[in-house]
Amino acid sequence: MAWLFLAIAGVGEVIGVIGINKINNNKSWQSFALLFGGFSGSFLFLTLAMETIQMSTAYAVWTGIGTVGSVLIGMFLYKESKDWRRLVFIGMILVAAVGLKLIS
């Protein structure tokens, strides 16, 4: 269950980052709600996950999910670069997160 909580926390992190981007484009209450809701949920579920998963592993996987998710959202929703080198480094982050899961 802790790994599910960690995945939910990572998705919340991505939602919070989308909120930041929306605030930069349009300072509406919906943008701020997305920001605060995403990060609040993210920290809540990260806290729940860390009751079972070691802090170092949980934090690394959480930031990895947030990083990869944010880059992918940027590529597909905001037309950011899809350069092959970006994809290689995203793959490295994913491999590292899976590796941490396997040894935990």
For each residue, the residues with C-beta under 8 A, 3 or more apart:
1: 4 5 52
2: 5 6 48 49 51 52 53
3: 6 7 49 53 101
4: 1 7 8
5: 1 2 8 9 45 46 48 49
6: 2 3 9 10 45 46 49 53 58 61 62 65
7: 3 4 10 11 65
8: 4 5 11 12 41 45
9: 5 6 12 13 41 42 43 44 45 46 48 49 62 65
10: 6 7 13 14 42 61 62 64 65 66 69
11: 7 8 14 15 42 65 69
12: 8 9 15 16 38 39 40 41 42 43 44 45
13: 9 10 16 17 38 39 42 62 63 65 66 69 70
14: 10 11 17 18 38 65 66 69 70 73
15: 11 12 18 19 34 37 38 41 42
16: 12 13 19 20 34 35 36 37 38 39 42
17: 13 14 20 21 38 66 69 70 73
18: 14 15 21 22 34 38 73
19: 15 16 22 23 31 32 33 34 35 36 37 38 39
20: 16 17 23 24 35
21: 17 18 24 25 78
22: 18 19 25 26 28 30 31 34 35
23: 19 20 26 27 31 32 35
24: 20 21
25: 21 22 31
26: 22 23 31
27: 23 31 32
28: 22 31 32
29: 32 33
30: 22 33 34
31: 19 22 23 25 26 27 28 34 35
32: 19 23 27 28 29 35 36
33: 19 29 30 36 37
34: 15 16 18 19 22 30 31 37 38
35: 16 19 20 22 23 31 32 38 39
36: 16 19 32 33 39 40
37: 15 16 19 33 34 40 41
38: 12 13 14 15 16 17 18 19 34 35 41 42
39: 12 13 16 19 35 36 42 43
40: 12 36 37 43 44
41: 8 9 12 15 37 38 44 45
42: 9 10 11 12 13 15 16 38 39 45 46 62 66
43: 9 12 39 40 46 47
44: 9 12 40 41 47 48
45: 5 6 8 9 12 41 42 48 49
46: 5 6 9 42 43 49 50 58 59 62
47: 43 44 50 51
48: 2 5 9 44 45 51
49: 2 3 5 6 9 45 46 52 53 58 62
50: 46 47 53 54 55 58
51: 2 47 48
52: 1 2 49
53: 2 3 6 49 50 57 58 61 104
54: 50 57 58 104
55: 50 58 59
56: 59 60
57: 53 54 60 61 100 101 104
58: 6 46 49 50 53 54 55 61 62
59: 46 55 56 62 63
60: 56 57 63 64 96 97 100
61: 6 10 53 57 58 64 65 97 100 101
62: 6 9 10 13 42 46 49 58 59 65 66
63: 13 59 60 66 67
64: 10 60 61 67 68 93 94 96 97
65: 6 7 9 10 11 13 14 61 62 68 69 97
66: 10 13 14 17 42 62 63 69 70
67: 63 64 70 71 93
68: 64 65 71 72 90 93 94
69: 10 11 13 14 17 65 66 72 73
70: 13 14 17 66 67 73 74
71: 67 68 74 75 80 86 90
72: 68 69 75 76 90
73: 14 17 18 69 70 76 77 78
74: 70 71 77 78 80
75: 71 72 78 79 80 81 82 86
76: 72 73
77: 73 74
78: 21 73 74 75
79: 75
80: 71 74 75
81: 75 86
82: 75 86 87
83: 86 87
84: 87 88
85: 88 89
86: 71 75 81 82 83 89 90
87: 82 83 84 90 91
88: 84 85 91 92
89: 85 86 92 93
90: 68 71 72 86 87 93 94
91: 87 88 94 95
92: 88 89 95 96
93: 64 67 68 89 90 96 97
94: 64 68 90 91 97 98
95: 91 92 98 99
96: 60 64 92 93 99 100
97: 60 61 64 65 93 94 100 101
98: 94 95 101 102
99: 95 96 102 103
100: 57 60 61 96 97 103 104
101: 3 57 61 97 98 104
102: 98 99
103: 99 100
104: 53 54 57 100 101
